[in-house]
């Protein structure tokens, strides 16, 4: 059975909840479920949400209301990991390695990179265009320069 049962928000969120339940229960998991559970494990501040009632699957998280969307945040971690694993856009794996060396922590490096990815996606959505890989990579390079 695939981890992502559908493309709607509730189904995607349910995938996180189910992966976490399997991790806690010691139940065998698919590779993507392992990835989801690993990201959840690294974010104990989100455990109450993931372990909460079914209503979390329907909540709207509003930045205007000062609410951070835990599912979006964890999804961005997964996106960064996929980008690094495939080195797409070209050069991102090296940037990640440099940030990991500078910060001494891969998770901290991902958090820095998420800021850049989030901005790139926001700009893309606002402009109605595909993300600008060049601008995204340059923002990541600035992180490395800043942290040296």
C-alpha positions as CSV (number, residue, x, y, z in Angstrom):
1,X,0.0,0.0,0.0
2,X,1.5,3.4,-0.9
3,X,2.2,5.9,1.9
4,X,0.5,8.8,0.1
5,X,-3.1,7.6,-0.4
6,X,-4.1,10.8,-2.3
7,X,-3.1,14.3,-3.0
8,X,-5.5,16.1,-0.7
9,X,-4.2,17.7,2.4
10,X,-5.9,15.4,4.8
11,X,-4.5,12.3,3.1
12,X,-1.0,13.7,3.1
13,X,-1.3,14.6,6.8
14,X,-2.7,11.2,7.5
15,X,0.5,9.7,6.1
16,X,2.5,11.5,8.7
17,X,0.2,10.3,11.5
18,X,0.2,6.7,10.3
19,X,4.0,6.6,9.9
20,X,4.5,8.0,13.4
21,X,2.0,5.4,14.8
22,X,4.0,2.6,13.1
23,X,7.3,4.0,14.4
24,X,5.9,4.1,18.0
25,X,4.4,0.7,17.6
26,X,7.5,-0.9,16.1
27,X,5.5,-1.9,13.0
28,X,7.3,-2.5,9.8
29,X,7.3,0.6,7.5
30,X,7.8,1.4,3.9
31,X,10.9,3.5,3.0
32,X,8.9,6.8,2.7
33,X,7.3,6.1,6.1
34,X,10.8,5.8,7.6
35,X,11.6,9.2,6.2
36,X,8.4,10.7,7.6
37,X,8.9,9.2,11.0
38,X,12.5,10.4,11.1
39,X,11.5,14.0,10.4
40,X,8.7,13.7,13.0
41,X,11.2,12.3,15.5
42,X,13.5,15.3,15.0
43,X,10.6,17.7,15.8
44,X,9.3,16.8,19.3
45,X,7.4,20.1,19.3
46,X,5.1,18.6,16.7
47,X,4.5,15.3,18.5
48,X,1.3,16.6,20.3
49,X,-0.1,17.6,16.9
50,X,0.8,14.3,15.2
51,X,-0.5,12.3,18.2
52,X,-3.5,14.5,18.6
53,X,-7.1,14.0,17.5
54,X,-8.2,13.6,13.9
55,X,-9.1,17.3,13.7
56,X,-5.4,18.1,13.1
57,X,-5.9,16.7,9.6
58,X,-8.3,19.5,8.8
59,X,-6.7,22.5,10.7
60,X,-5.8,25.6,8.7
61,X,-2.5,27.1,9.9
62,X,-2.4,30.8,9.3
63,X,0.9,32.7,9.2
64,X,-1.2,35.8,9.7
65,X,-2.4,34.3,13.0
66,X,1.1,33.5,14.0
67,X,0.7,29.8,13.4
68,X,3.4,27.6,11.9
69,X,2.2,24.7,9.8
70,X,4.0,21.6,11.2
71,X,3.1,19.5,8.1
72,X,4.5,22.1,5.7
73,X,7.7,22.4,7.8
74,X,8.3,18.7,7.9
75,X,7.4,18.4,4.2
76,X,10.1,21.0,3.4
77,X,12.6,18.9,5.3
78,X,11.7,16.0,3.1
79,X,12.0,18.2,0.0
80,X,15.5,19.4,1.0
81,X,16.6,15.8,1.6
82,X,15.3,14.7,-1.8
83,X,17.1,17.7,-3.4
84,X,20.3,16.8,-1.7
85,X,20.0,13.1,-2.5
86,X,19.5,13.8,-6.2
87,X,21.7,16.9,-6.3
88,X,18.9,18.8,-8.0
89,X,19.3,21.6,-8.5
90,X,22.9,20.9,-9.4
91,X,25.2,22.0,-6.6
92,X,22.8,21.7,-3.7
93,X,24.5,18.6,-2.3
94,X,27.8,20.4,-2.0
95,X,26.1,23.4,-0.4
96,X,24.4,21.1,2.1
97,X,27.7,19.4,2.9
98,X,29.3,22.8,3.5
99,X,26.5,23.9,5.7
100,X,26.7,20.7,7.7
101,X,30.4,21.2,8.2
102,X,29.9,24.8,9.2
103,X,27.0,24.1,11.6
104,X,28.0,20.7,12.8
105,X,24.5,19.4,12.4
106,X,22.6,18.2,9.3
107,X,19.2,19.1,10.9
108,X,20.3,22.7,11.6
109,X,21.6,22.9,8.0
110,X,18.2,21.8,6.7
111,X,16.5,24.4,8.8
112,X,18.7,27.1,7.2
113,X,18.0,25.7,3.8
114,X,14.3,25.5,4.4
115,X,14.2,29.3,4.8
116,X,15.6,29.7,1.2
117,X,13.3,27.0,-0.2
118,X,10.2,28.5,1.4
119,X,11.1,31.9,0.0
120,X,11.8,30.4,-3.5
121,X,8.4,28.7,-3.5
122,X,6.6,31.8,-2.2
123,X,8.1,33.9,-5.0
124,X,7.3,31.2,-7.6
125,X,3.7,31.0,-6.4
126,X,3.3,34.8,-6.3
127,X,4.7,35.1,-9.9
128,X,2.8,32.1,-11.2
129,X,6.1,30.7,-12.5
130,X,8.3,27.7,-11.9
131,X,10.8,28.3,-9.1
132,X,14.0,30.1,-10.2
133,X,16.7,27.5,-9.5
134,X,19.5,30.0,-10.0
135,X,18.1,32.4,-7.5
136,X,17.4,29.6,-5.0
137,X,21.0,28.3,-5.3
138,X,22.4,31.8,-4.9
139,X,20.4,32.3,-1.7
140,X,21.8,29.0,-0.4
141,X,25.3,30.0,-1.3
142,X,24.8,33.2,0.7
143,X,24.0,31.1,3.7
144,X,27.3,29.3,3.4
145,X,29.2,32.6,3.0
146,X,27.3,34.1,6.0
147,X,28.0,31.2,8.3
148,X,31.8,31.1,7.5
